[in-house]
Amino acid sequence: MTSLPTSGGRNTQREREGWDLHCYCRILLVNHSYDHFLWEHENTRPALISAREQRGCLCSSDSNYIFKRPFEEMPLVVLCGFPCSGKSSRSQELQEHLEQSGRKVHIIGDHVLGVDRNAVYADSKKEKELRGSLRAAVERKLNKEEVVILDSPNYIKGYRYELFCLIKHVQTPHCLIHCITAPEISSTWNQNRDKNEQYNQEIFDALVQRFEFPDSRNRWDSPLFTVHKDEKLPLEQICNAIFHRKAPPPNQSTQMQPLSSTNFLHELDKVTQEVVTTVLNAQKTSVPGDVIMVPGASEKVQLPRILSMSELRRLRQQFISYTKLHPNENISQLANMFVQYLNQSIH
Ligand SMILES: Nc1ncnc2c1ncn2[C@@H]1O[C@H](COP(=O)(O)OP(=O)(O)OP(=O)(O)O)[C@@H](O)[C@H]1O
């Protein structure tokens, strides 16, 4: 990337208003609110940048500069615990405390999405979709105005890691609150609650068994607050953790780098095409349920059914669009990433 030219006199007003010069580029098209714009930078193809992708970015209306507002993101609080362990009660307690101190709070949870949890947790595909919807809702809601509380079981270590990547990506602090209960206590609470809120016993037992306990030695489970049923929520410590602590530094895989090198785009194009060709060829001799080895990837494509060429093309295009906005300089991982993307997208 070439060094940034100074913005010169025309943009000093923006700089005085507290905007940082983010990059210099050629702006091709801007919508009326200046939050979506099509830009071209060096050798990359024009890319549509949205306010969501480029948090806090704003382009200057009269020149080829993009500005970034150095605002603070509001934190994410993640709850976890057995089913019926008091997660929603603790979320509300925290919400009330924060609102009393004048902050806005937004709670996201499976009950908010109105799902039939007994049906969802009995079906791994539906559960995965629910986790995806919750994560997307968190991503949409993380902003500078509201504290987001994710009130759902969050019992999978890998999922908590994904949430951690998300907050690293948007550069906002987070913390985890683990509601600790003995399974038999939660089970009694479950049996005493309204019938339409109850987990059936089979699902309850399965969720308890699947629970992956948080460990504060893991970056994604830290800072960790544990709260037993008769304990008070450590509200002050939680506030200190989320408001007076810096967000974890971004790393290469989570940092926003919308300006991709030509070599990266070339590799992205080549590698994904190779994977598509391999899958299409392998399908000639495979049946649903087979696993396909792909050159350059340690991950394998799991084939639940035969995929058409147009579907593979569409998935490839989606992956390319996403990856262009979230480039990972580790080109050697592209094949694996695309295989993972295919496995997650094909049902
Ligand atoms: N500390 C507590 N002492 C006694 N009962 C409690 C306590 N916390 C929660 N409960 C009871 O447990 C039930 C479930 O509470 P809550 O909805 O907060 O749990 P949850 O973990 O969010 O549940 P779910 O897994 O369904 O989302 C409620 O009926 C509530 O009365």
The ligand as a Tripos MOL2 file, in Angstrom:
@<TRIPOS>MOLECULE
LIG
   31    33     1     0     0
SMALL
NO_CHARGES

@<TRIPOS>ATOM
      1 N1        -31.0400  -18.1140   41.3670 N.pl3     1 LIG1
      2 C1        -32.2050  -18.7670   41.1860 C.ar      1 LIG1
      3 N2        -32.8700  -19.2900   42.2290 N.ar      1 LIG1
      4 C2        -34.0330  -19.9400   42.0490 C.ar      1 LIG1
      5 N3        -34.6230  -20.1320   40.8470 N.ar      1 LIG1
      6 C3        -34.0130  -19.6380   39.7660 C.ar      1 LIG1
      7 C4        -32.7660  -18.9270   39.8740 C.ar      1 LIG1
      8 N4        -32.3690  -18.5580   38.6320 N.ar      1 LIG1
      9 C5        -33.3300  -19.0170   37.7870 C.ar      1 LIG1
     10 N5        -34.3040  -19.6510   38.4650 N.ar      1 LIG1
     11 C6        -35.5000  -20.2700   37.8750 C.3       1 LIG1
     12 O1        -35.1300  -21.0470   36.7570 O.3       1 LIG1
     13 C7        -36.0020  -20.8270   35.6690 C.3       1 LIG1
     14 C8        -35.1970  -20.4720   34.4540 C.3       1 LIG1
     15 O2        -34.5210  -19.2370   34.6700 O.3       1 LIG1
     16 P1        -33.8270  -18.5120   33.4880 P.3       1 LIG1
     17 O3        -34.7990  -18.3210   32.3680 O.co2     1 LIG1
     18 O4        -33.1630  -17.3220   34.0440 O.co2     1 LIG1
     19 O5        -32.7470  -19.6060   33.0770 O.3       1 LIG1
     20 P2        -32.0190  -19.7860   31.6670 P.3       1 LIG1
     21 O6        -30.7230  -20.4130   31.9290 O.co2     1 LIG1
     22 O7        -32.0350  -18.4990   30.9330 O.co2     1 LIG1
     23 O8        -33.0090  -20.8000   30.9680 O.3       1 LIG1
     24 P3        -32.9290  -21.3050   29.4380 P.3       1 LIG1
     25 O9        -31.8860  -22.3670   29.3800 O.co2     1 LIG1
     26 O10       -34.3060  -21.8230   29.2130 O.co2     1 LIG1
     27 O11       -32.6030  -20.1360   28.5810 O.co2     1 LIG1
     28 C9        -36.9560  -19.7230   36.0560 C.3       1 LIG1
     29 O12       -38.2040  -20.2930   36.2380 O.3       1 LIG1
     30 C10       -36.4050  -19.1650   37.3410 C.3       1 LIG1
     31 O13       -37.4190  -18.9190   38.2620 O.3       1 LIG1
@<TRIPOS>BOND
     1     1     2 1
     2     2     3 ar
     3     2     7 ar
     4     3     4 ar
     5     4     5 ar
     6     5     6 ar
     7     6     7 ar
     8     6    10 ar
     9     7     8 ar
    10     8     9 ar
    11     9    10 ar
    12    10    11 1
    13    11    12 1
    14    11    30 1
    15    12    13 1
    16    13    14 1
    17    13    28 1
    18    14    15 1
    19    15    16 1
    20    16    17 2
    21    16    18 1
    22    16    19 1
    23    19    20 1
    24    20    21 2
    25    20    22 1
    26    20    23 1
    27    23    24 1
    28    24    25 2
    29    24    26 1
    30    24    27 1
    31    28    29 1
    32    28    30 1
    33    30    31 1
@<TRIPOS>SUBSTRUCTURE
     1 LIG1         1 GROUP 0 **** ****
